[in-house]
Amino acid sequence: MKTIEQIPFPRRAAIIGGGLGGLSAAIHLQLAGYLVTLYESQPRVGGRANLIARAGFRFDTGPSLLNYPWVFEELFEAAGRRFEDYVELIPVDPSIRFVWPEGGTFTLSSQIDRLREECERLEPGSSPGLMAFLADAEFKYNLSFQKLVRRNEDNPIKWAAAMNVREMRSSAVWRSLYSELNRFFRNPRMCEALGSYAMYLGGSPWTLPGLFSILPYGELAHGLWLPKGGIYGLVEGMERLAREWGVTIETNKRVARIVTANGRVTGLAFKDGSTADWPVVVSNVDVPTTQTQLLGRSKPTKMRMTPGVITYYWAIKGKVDNIKHHTIFLPDDFKDSFADLLERGRIPRNLPFYVSVPSETDASLAPEGCTAVFVLVPTPRLSELGPMEWDKTVADVRAQVLARLASHDIHIDPTHFAFEDIWSPEAWAENFGLYDGSAFGASHTLFQVGPMRAKNYDRACQGLYYVGASTTPGTGMPMVVLGGEMTARRVLRMEGV
């Protein structure tokens, strides 16, 4: 674990947005001696990882499971605290179940004997391939986090030069993710399941680099977890840590504009008409949204974004049979669904989606005898979809999801809902400043990783920095938390500390 040296006198920094990246940056800057105030436009911090709490139900609005717990342990350790004193983790194992229309299934587990047995069930004789995959992906995972992910390096050549020739060759960046998986597994269902992670990175298994086989590996090696109280239990733990160290957090405080003069940040103007002077500002709002809406630029930094989502939150009176915590429903024509989503700009005809039932793992998330169900359906970005009748669209998609569930003997009756909330990509964009309705931030194409990803500082405005899923190192809860540390280090270096 790296530590940030404390500066000898206090400086001041403002954070726009209280997502996990913003909270992480606030904590690290406060630890370094900055006086930090975080402004959050919503009633609660959390950003995408927000909370719906009503009638005894608790729904996480975005991420539904925690991976790479070591990242969060490091954050709390840097602050002289123990992660487990703030957040209780409940293991989720078996972790993810993949289901196909004809009834085929594939279930992942961090228990190697269980995983090997499941692979042998789908592909007899696959155990050597599984062990080779795990060893290969472990090498790439360690390489990525030890030499690539955590570095503030602007020069692509210097960034890549951290690897020796063997490491470069083993990184599989010149091979697609699907081809990389196919080196170890011949069963197409296994490759589809492990390749489906590509959607969260804004690509398909046929276009993203093979290096990203580290995604399924990371979950298998380090497990999947649910914080007690849901993912928002993690947010509450991080918020508590920030406040204990002196970070000031103001909610319901929407920033209207970043004030600049002579190429430097000078402060913030708020929607309520108030202003505040700030010499350093870190924006946890998507980089293009910050540049267009808060700086008034006509041309934001160009980047490819990940898909949008429709999310459903079903508070069900009664129990739902035949489904566990986390299930991904894949279509028959896997490749064509990616083409619909990423190339044709339409919601896939053969609908992929996932269903999370967190109350299966943590009963406190729903009243006794009831069930909390979260459904996520990927969509193209708003600019690709064009004008939409969202009321009709979300109703049509909901009907498809319910029909698909019923085909697997998972029966959910909307008349048994205590309540239902639905968020379209438009709602996500409006609530959290998600650029173009993109749910997961900037894509992880070959040319949007490391120093080729949007920088965590603004080149045209001194004193303005970025953190979150649209900048380095990437998207996902562990990555934006690591990004908070990286942005804090960038601030200290560039502000002459």
TIKEGU-222460 format. One record per residue (C-alpha): x, y, z; residue in one letter; chain. Coordinates in Angstrom, 2 decimals. Each point is the difference from the previous one (the first is absolute). Layout:
N
- x,y,z,rest,kette
- X,Y,Z,A,A
...
***
This chain:
497
- x,y,z,rest,kette
- 0.00,0.00,0.00,M,A
- 1.23,3.49,-0.85,K,A
- -0.43,2.95,2.34,T,A
- -0.28,3.69,-0.78,I,A
- 2.32,2.31,1.95,E,A
- -1.73,2.76,1.95,Q,A
- 0.64,3.55,-1.14,I,A
- 1.41,2.39,2.62,P,A
- -2.81,2.58,-0.18,F,A
- -3.68,-0.21,-0.90,P,A
- -1.21,0.52,-3.53,R,A
- -3.59,-0.08,-1.20,R,A
- -1.77,-2.23,-2.53,A,A
- -3.60,-0.50,-1.06,A,A
- -1.45,-3.24,-1.31,I,A
- -3.01,0.11,-2.35,I,A
- -2.02,-3.19,0.47,G,A
- -0.02,-2.61,2.73,G,A
- 0.39,-3.21,-1.97,G,A
- 2.53,-2.56,1.21,L,A
- 2.73,1.71,-2.02,G,A
- -0.83,3.39,1.49,G,A
- -0.07,-1.41,3.53,L,A
- 3.33,-1.75,-0.57,S,A
- 1.64,3.17,-1.35,A,A
- -1.41,2.01,2.92,A,A
- 1.40,-2.45,2.55,I,A
- 3.45,-0.13,-1.59,H,A
- 0.27,3.78,-0.35,L,A
- -1.18,0.52,3.57,Q,A
- 2.58,-2.55,1.19,L,A
- 2.66,1.98,-1.86,A,A
- -0.90,3.18,1.87,G,A
- -2.50,1.67,-2.32,Y,A
- -3.18,1.49,1.42,L,A
- -2.63,-1.67,-2.16,V,A
- -3.65,0.75,-0.60,T,A
- -2.09,-2.39,-2.09,L,A
- -3.14,1.31,-1.73,Y,A
- -2.68,-2.53,-0.95,E,A
- -3.07,1.00,-2.03,S,A
- -2.15,-2.87,1.30,Q,A
- -1.38,-0.54,3.52,P,A
- 2.57,-2.78,0.51,R,A
- 3.57,-0.64,-1.08,V,A
- 0.77,-3.11,-2.05,G,A
- -0.43,1.07,-3.62,G,A
- -0.95,-3.01,-2.10,R,A
- 0.23,-2.11,3.18,A,A
- -3.02,1.68,1.56,N,A
- -2.92,-1.19,2.09,L,A
- -3.77,-0.37,-0.21,I,A
- -1.37,-0.58,3.50,A,A
- -3.75,-0.30,0.41,R,A
- -2.59,-2.14,1.78,A,A
- 2.68,-2.12,1.67,G,A
- 1.86,-0.74,-3.28,F,A
- 3.55,1.11,-0.87,R,A
- 1.07,0.00,-3.65,F,A
- 3.48,0.74,-1.30,D,A
- -0.60,2.08,-3.11,T,A
- 3.11,-1.06,-1.91,G,A
- 2.78,-2.46,0.91,P,A
- -1.42,-3.09,1.68,S,A
- 3.11,-1.91,1.10,L,A
- 3.46,0.95,1.29,L,A
- 3.17,-1.40,-1.54,N,A
- 3.71,0.49,0.76,Y,A
- -0.52,0.63,3.74,P,A
- 3.72,0.66,0.38,W,A
- -0.48,3.39,-1.69,V,A
- -2.38,1.16,2.73,F,A
- 2.15,-1.52,2.74,E,A
- 2.93,2.09,-1.27,E,A
- -2.06,3.20,0.05,L,A
- -0.96,-0.46,3.64,F,A
- 3.51,-1.11,0.95,E,A
- 1.39,3.23,-1.50,A,A
- -2.27,1.86,2.43,A,A
- 1.17,-2.09,2.95,G,A
- -3.24,-1.95,0.20,R,A
- -1.11,-3.58,-0.50,R,A
- -2.47,-0.53,-2.85,F,A
- -1.84,-2.72,1.93,E,A
- -0.79,2.48,2.80,D,A
- -2.04,2.06,-2.47,Y,A
- -1.34,-2.50,-2.52,V,A
- -1.10,-3.60,0.57,E,A
- 0.41,-2.16,-3.11,L,A
- -2.22,-3.00,-0.69,I,A
- 1.42,-2.53,-2.52,P,A
- -2.14,-0.77,-3.05,V,A
- 0.93,-3.47,-1.19,D,A
- -0.99,-1.49,-2.39,P,A
- 0.37,3.50,-1.41,S,A
- -1.57,0.36,-3.45,I,A
- -2.31,-2.35,-1.89,R,A
- -0.28,0.35,-3.78,F,A
- -3.20,-1.23,-1.65,V,A
- -0.84,-0.51,-3.70,W,A
- -3.49,-0.17,-1.54,P,A
- 0.04,-3.76,-0.56,E,A
- 0.75,-0.53,3.69,G,A
- 3.77,-0.44,-0.05,G,A
- 1.85,1.42,3.00,T,A
- 3.54,0.74,1.15,F,A
- 0.73,0.97,3.61,T,A
- 3.19,1.66,1.23,L,A
- 1.56,-0.61,3.39,S,A
- 3.19,1.05,1.77,S,A
- 0.27,-3.53,1.39,Q,A
- 2.30,-1.68,-2.48,I,A
- -1.43,-3.52,0.41,D,A
- -3.54,1.27,-0.62,R,A
- 1.14,2.05,-2.99,L,A
- 1.93,-2.91,-1.48,R,A
- -3.01,-2.28,0.38,E,A
- -2.23,2.55,-1.75,E,A
- 2.46,0.41,-2.89,C,A
- 0.25,-3.77,-0.39,E,A
- -3.79,-0.19,-0.13,R,A
- -0.09,2.33,-3.02,L,A
- 3.25,-1.09,-1.60,E,A
- 1.31,-3.42,1.06,P,A
- 3.77,0.05,0.24,G,A
- 0.17,3.78,0.50,S,A
- 1.77,-0.06,3.38,S,A
- 3.50,0.50,-1.45,P,A
- -1.29,2.91,-2.07,G,A
- -1.63,1.54,3.07,L,A
- 3.20,-0.22,2.03,M,A
- 2.02,1.41,-2.91,A,A
- -2.50,2.87,-0.34,F,A
- 0.22,0.84,3.69,L,A
- 3.80,-0.03,-0.04,A,A
- 0.16,2.13,-3.15,D,A
- -2.59,2.50,1.25,A,A
- 1.70,0.21,3.39,E,A
- 3.22,1.04,-1.75,F,A
- -1.84,2.68,-1.99,K,A
- -1.93,1.19,3.08,Y,A
- 3.17,0.46,2.07,N,A
- 1.77,1.63,-2.94,L,A
- -2.87,2.44,-0.47,S,A
- -0.25,1.16,3.60,F,A
- 3.72,-0.05,0.77,Q,A
- 1.30,1.73,-3.13,K,A
- -2.83,1.67,-1.94,L,A
- -3.30,0.89,1.67,V,A
- 1.19,2.16,2.90,R,A
- 2.49,2.24,-1.80,R,A
- -0.53,3.67,-0.89,N,A
- 1.95,-0.25,-3.24,E,A
- -0.88,2.24,-2.95,D,A
- 2.45,-1.50,-2.48,N,A
- -1.27,-3.25,-1.61,P,A
- 3.52,-1.16,-0.83,I,A
- 1.25,0.49,3.56,K,A
- -3.16,-1.63,1.32,W,A
- 0.44,-3.12,-2.15,A,A
- 3.76,-0.06,0.65,A,A
- -0.72,-1.05,3.58,A,A
- -0.58,-3.48,-1.46,M,A
- 2.78,-2.25,-1.24,N,A
- -0.29,-1.88,-3.27,V,A
- -1.48,-3.12,1.59,R,A
- -2.60,2.06,1.84,E,A
- -0.98,1.88,-3.14,M,A
- -0.40,-3.26,-1.89,R,A
- -2.06,-1.53,2.81,S,A
- -2.30,3.03,0.33,S,A
- -2.09,-1.19,-2.99,A,A
- -0.85,3.58,-1.00,V,A
- 0.31,-0.99,-3.67,W,A
- -2.52,-2.83,0.36,R,A
- -3.75,0.43,0.59,S,A
- -1.50,-1.01,3.32,L,A
- -2.06,-2.72,-1.67,Y,A
- 3.08,-1.42,-1.75,S,A
- 1.87,0.09,3.27,E,A
- -2.75,-1.92,1.80,L,A
- -0.21,-2.44,-2.91,N,A
- 3.65,-0.93,0.58,R,A
- -1.09,-1.70,3.21,F,A
- -3.66,-0.96,-0.50,F,A
- -1.70,-1.57,-3.02,R,A
- -3.55,0.10,1.31,N,A
- -1.60,3.12,-1.52,P,A
- -2.30,0.51,3.01,R,A
- 2.99,0.26,2.33,M,A
- 1.67,2.52,-2.33,C,A
- -3.24,1.98,-0.25,E,A
- -0.42,0.11,3.77,A,A
- 3.57,1.09,0.72,L,A
- -0.07,2.36,-2.99,G,A
- -3.21,1.71,1.07,S,A
- 2.02,2.22,2.34,Y,A
- 0.92,1.96,-3.13,A,A
- -3.34,1.83,0.08,M,A
- 0.95,1.84,3.20,Y,A
- 3.16,1.21,-1.74,L,A
- -1.88,1.33,-3.01,G,A
- 1.09,-2.57,-2.53,G,A
- -0.63,-3.54,-1.16,S,A
- 2.12,-3.08,0.65,P,A
- 1.03,0.18,-3.66,W,A
- 1.32,3.58,0.20,T,A
- 1.46,0.41,3.49,L,A
- 3.60,-1.08,0.68,P,A
- 0.69,-3.43,1.48,G,A
- 1.60,1.69,3.00,L,A
- -3.50,0.38,1.41,F,A
- -0.19,-3.69,0.83,S,A
- 1.13,1.43,3.35,I,A
- -3.62,1.06,0.66,L,A
- -1.52,-3.46,0.53,P,A
- 3.26,-1.13,1.57,Y,A
- -0.06,2.82,2.56,G,A
- -3.47,-1.01,1.16,E,A
- 0.92,-3.68,0.16,L,A
- 3.26,0.61,1.87,A,A
- -1.16,2.70,2.42,H,A
- -3.67,-0.94,0.26,G,A
- -3.21,1.98,-0.27,L,A
- -1.45,1.59,3.10,W,A
- -3.03,1.89,1.22,L,A
- 0.57,2.59,2.71,P,A
- -2.48,-0.26,2.86,K,A
- -2.78,2.42,-0.90,G,A
- 0.80,-0.31,-3.70,G,A
- 2.60,1.83,-2.04,I,A
- -1.22,3.17,1.67,Y,A
- 1.42,-1.42,3.22,G,A
- 3.41,0.49,-1.64,L,A
- -0.90,3.59,-0.94,V,A
- -1.07,0.68,3.58,E,A
- 3.30,-1.41,1.27,G,A
- 2.02,2.22,-2.35,M,A
- -2.09,3.05,0.86,E,A
- 0.53,-0.65,3.71,R,A
- 3.77,-0.32,-0.55,L,A
- 0.09,3.27,-1.97,A,A
- -1.93,1.90,2.67,R,A
- 2.16,-1.43,2.80,E,A
- 3.08,1.39,-1.72,W,A
- -1.59,3.42,-0.34,G,A
- -1.39,0.04,-3.54,V,A
- -2.97,2.36,-0.18,T,A
- -2.88,-1.52,-2.00,I,A
- -2.87,2.15,-1.22,E,A
- -2.91,-1.83,-1.64,T,A
- -2.80,1.54,-2.08,N,A
- 2.64,2.46,-1.23,K,A
- 0.06,-0.02,-3.80,R,A
- 2.91,1.68,-1.76,V,A
- -1.17,2.10,-2.94,A,A
- 3.36,1.18,-1.27,R,A
- 3.73,-0.28,0.57,I,A
- 1.32,3.56,0.17,V,A
- 3.31,0.66,-1.75,T,A
- 2.25,2.97,-0.75,A,A
- 3.15,0.19,-2.12,N,A
- 0.08,-3.75,-0.57,G,A
- -0.36,-0.96,3.64,R,A
- -2.80,-1.14,2.31,V,A
- -1.09,2.70,2.45,T,A
- -3.15,-1.45,1.49,G,A
- -3.47,-1.45,-0.36,L,A
- -3.43,1.47,-0.68,A,A
- -2.99,-1.93,1.32,F,A
- -3.54,-0.44,-1.27,K,A
- -1.35,1.75,3.12,D,A
- 1.85,3.17,-1.02,G,A
- 2.84,-0.23,2.51,S,A
- 3.70,-0.09,-0.88,T,A
- 3.19,-1.23,1.64,A,A
- 3.67,0.66,-0.71,D,A
- 2.08,-3.12,-0.62,W,A
- 3.56,-0.24,-1.36,P,A
- -0.32,-3.74,-0.71,V,A
- -3.07,-1.85,-1.28,V,A
- -0.36,-3.75,-0.60,V,A
- -3.02,-0.98,-2.08,S,A
- -1.57,-3.39,0.56,N,A
- -2.49,0.78,-2.76,V,A
- 0.72,-1.65,-3.37,D,A
- 2.77,1.89,-1.79,V,A
- -2.10,0.97,-3.07,P,A
- -2.91,1.09,2.22,T,A
- 2.35,2.12,2.09,T,A
- 1.43,1.63,-3.09,Q,A
- -3.32,0.73,-1.73,T,A
- -2.32,0.77,2.91,Q,A
- 2.33,1.42,2.65,L,A
- 2.65,1.66,-2.18,L,A
- -2.20,0.90,-2.98,G,A
- 2.27,-1.54,-2.61,R,A
- -1.54,-0.88,-3.34,S,A
- 2.40,-2.87,-0.69,K,A
- 0.75,-2.34,2.91,P,A
- 2.86,-2.49,0.08,T,A
- -0.85,-2.62,-2.60,K,A
- -0.54,-3.46,1.41,M,A
- -2.03,-3.13,-0.65,R,A
- -2.49,-0.67,2.79,M,A
- -1.50,-3.23,1.35,T,A
- -3.69,-0.89,-0.56,P,A
- -2.94,1.40,1.94,G,A
- -2.38,-2.04,2.13,V,A
- -3.63,-0.31,1.02,I,A
- -0.24,-1.05,3.64,T,A
- -3.05,-1.40,1.80,Y,A
- -0.41,-0.14,3.77,Y,A
- -2.74,-2.42,1.02,W,A
- -1.12,-0.09,3.64,A,A
- -1.88,-3.30,0.06,I,A
- -2.44,-1.14,2.66,K,A
- 0.86,-3.68,0.30,G,A
- 2.86,-2.27,-1.02,K,A
- 1.31,-0.67,-3.52,V,A
- 0.93,-3.60,-0.71,D,A
- 2.71,-1.49,-2.22,N,A
- 2.42,2.94,0.00,I,A
- 3.03,0.83,2.13,K,A
- 1.89,3.22,0.64,H,A
- 1.53,0.77,-3.39,H,A
- -1.14,-1.43,-3.34,T,A
- 0.93,1.10,-3.52,I,A
- -2.46,-0.93,-2.74,F,A
- 1.79,-0.28,-3.34,L,A
- -1.66,-0.29,-3.43,P,A
- 0.36,-2.80,-2.53,D,A
- 1.70,2.29,-2.51,D,A
- 2.63,1.46,2.29,F,A
- 2.04,1.73,-2.71,K,A
- -3.03,1.58,-1.69,D,A
- -1.12,1.54,3.28,S,A
- 3.36,1.74,0.33,F,A
- -0.39,1.24,-3.58,A,A
- -3.44,1.44,0.83,D,A
- 1.33,1.69,3.10,L,A
- 3.31,1.35,-1.27,L,A
- -0.34,0.31,-3.78,E,A
- -3.67,0.31,-1.02,R,A
- -1.02,2.35,2.82,G,A
- -3.06,-1.91,1.13,R,A
- -1.06,-1.90,3.08,I,A
- 0.86,-3.63,-0.81,P,A
- -2.86,-2.01,-1.45,R,A
- 1.29,-3.03,1.88,N,A
- 0.18,1.69,3.36,L,A
- 2.94,-0.60,2.34,P,A
- -0.51,1.14,3.60,F,A
- 0.94,-0.80,3.54,Y,A
- -2.06,-0.44,3.13,V,A
- 1.25,0.58,3.52,S,A
- -1.92,-1.23,3.04,V,A
- 2.12,1.42,2.83,P,A
- -2.55,-0.92,2.66,S,A
- 0.99,-3.63,-0.66,E,A
- 3.39,0.82,1.55,T,A
- -0.93,2.75,2.46,D,A
- -3.55,-0.46,1.31,A,A
- 0.05,3.50,1.53,S,A
- -0.41,1.51,-3.49,L,A
- -3.70,-0.93,-0.11,A,A
- -2.77,-0.41,2.59,P,A
- -0.49,-3.50,1.35,E,A
- -1.57,-2.26,-2.63,G,A
- 0.69,2.52,-2.81,C,A
- 2.54,0.20,-2.84,T,A
- 2.09,2.83,-1.46,A,A
- 0.63,-0.52,-3.74,V,A
- 2.23,2.20,-2.15,F,A
- 0.07,-0.38,-3.80,V,A
- 2.52,1.64,-2.35,L,A
- -0.49,0.07,-3.77,V,A
- 2.75,1.51,-2.20,P,A
- -0.93,2.53,-2.68,T,A
- 1.91,2.05,-2.55,P,A
- 0.99,3.52,1.01,R,A
- -2.58,2.77,-0.29,L,A
- 1.58,1.55,-3.10,S,A
- -0.18,-3.34,-1.80,E,A
- -3.60,-0.72,0.96,L,A
- -1.41,3.31,-1.18,G,A
- -3.44,1.21,1.18,P,A
- -1.65,-2.61,2.22,M,A
- -3.41,-0.46,1.62,E,A
- 1.52,-1.19,3.24,W,A
- -3.28,-0.87,1.72,D,A
- -0.83,-2.41,-2.81,K,A
- 3.55,-1.30,-0.33,T,A
- 0.46,-0.86,3.68,V,A
- -3.41,-1.70,0.03,A,A
- 0.88,-2.10,-3.07,D,A
- 3.38,-0.97,1.42,V,A
- -1.60,-0.85,3.36,R,A
- -2.44,-2.35,-1.76,A,A
- 2.91,-1.73,-1.80,Q,A
- 1.88,-0.46,3.27,V,A
- -3.01,-1.44,1.81,L,A
- -0.72,-2.38,-2.89,A,A
- 3.61,-1.20,-0.08,R,A
- -0.02,-0.57,3.75,L,A
- -3.28,-1.94,-0.23,A,A
- 1.56,-2.25,-2.68,S,A
- 2.49,-1.07,2.69,H,A
- -2.75,-0.60,2.56,D,A
- 0.78,3.29,1.77,I,A
- -3.41,1.59,0.43,H,A
- -0.27,3.64,1.05,I,A
- -3.47,1.53,0.18,D,A
- -0.01,3.83,-0.18,P,A
- -3.25,0.07,1.96,T,A
- 2.11,-1.16,2.96,H,A
- 2.32,3.00,-0.15,F,A
- 0.05,2.15,3.13,A,A
- 1.53,2.58,-2.34,F,A
- 2.01,0.20,-3.22,E,A
- 2.55,2.60,-1.09,D,A
- 1.35,0.17,-3.55,I,A
- 2.98,2.07,-1.18,W,A
- 0.55,0.54,-3.72,S,A
- 3.35,1.16,-1.47,P,A
- -1.46,3.51,-0.02,E,A
- -0.70,-0.21,3.72,A,A
- 3.51,-1.27,0.68,W,A
- 1.48,2.86,-2.04,A,A
- -2.10,2.63,1.74,E,A
- 0.53,-1.28,3.55,N,A
- 3.73,-0.63,-0.12,F,A
- 1.43,1.95,-2.94,G,A
- 0.69,-3.16,-2.01,L,A
- 1.18,1.15,-3.40,Y,A
- -2.26,-1.23,-2.82,D,A
- -1.75,-2.24,2.53,G,A
- 3.08,-2.24,0.22,S,A
- -0.37,-2.19,3.07,A,A
- 3.58,-1.16,0.53,F,A
- 2.13,2.93,-1.18,G,A
- 2.55,0.00,-2.81,A,A
- 0.59,-3.22,-1.94,S,A
- 3.15,-2.07,0.46,H,A
- 1.05,-0.33,-3.61,T,A
- 3.69,-0.56,-0.76,L,A
- 0.43,3.74,-0.51,F,A
- -1.92,1.02,3.14,Q,A
- 2.19,-1.61,2.65,V,A
- 2.88,1.41,2.02,G,A
- 1.44,3.24,-1.39,P,A
- -2.30,-0.22,-3.04,M,A
- -3.06,0.34,2.23,R,A
- -1.32,3.47,0.93,A,A
- 2.52,1.60,2.36,K,A
- -0.87,0.58,3.64,N,A
- 0.87,3.68,-0.40,Y,A
- -1.26,2.67,-2.38,D,A
- 2.57,1.09,-2.55,R,A
- -1.59,3.39,-0.60,A,A
- -0.90,0.99,3.56,C,A
- 2.59,-0.10,2.76,Q,A
- -1.32,-1.21,3.33,G,A
- -2.77,-2.15,-1.50,L,A
- 0.24,-3.77,0.43,Y,A
- -2.20,-3.01,-0.73,Y,A
- -0.85,-3.24,1.74,V,A
- -2.48,-2.76,-0.78,G,A
- -1.01,-2.44,-2.72,A,A
- 0.73,2.30,-2.97,S,A
- 3.66,0.58,0.87,T,A
- 2.98,-2.12,1.01,T,A
- 0.31,-2.77,1.07,P,A
- -3.49,-1.16,-1.00,G,A
- -3.54,-1.00,0.79,T,A
- -1.30,-2.09,2.90,G,A
- 0.04,0.56,3.76,M,A
- 3.56,-1.19,0.70,P,A
- 1.40,1.97,-2.92,M,A
- -1.59,3.32,0.94,V,A
- 1.15,-0.43,3.61,V,A
- 3.55,-0.57,-1.25,L,A
- -0.59,2.99,-2.28,G,A
- -0.70,2.18,3.04,G,A
- 3.49,-0.71,1.30,E,A
- 1.53,0.61,-3.43,M,A
- -1.80,3.34,-0.39,T,A
- 1.12,1.07,3.48,A,A
- 3.60,-0.78,-0.95,R,A
- -0.44,1.96,-3.23,R,A
- -1.30,3.01,1.97,V,A
- 2.97,-0.09,2.38,L,A
- 2.50,-0.16,-2.86,R,A
- -1.57,2.57,-2.30,M,A
- -0.83,2.48,2.77,E,A
- 3.65,0.01,1.06,G,A
- -0.46,-1.77,3.29,V,A
***
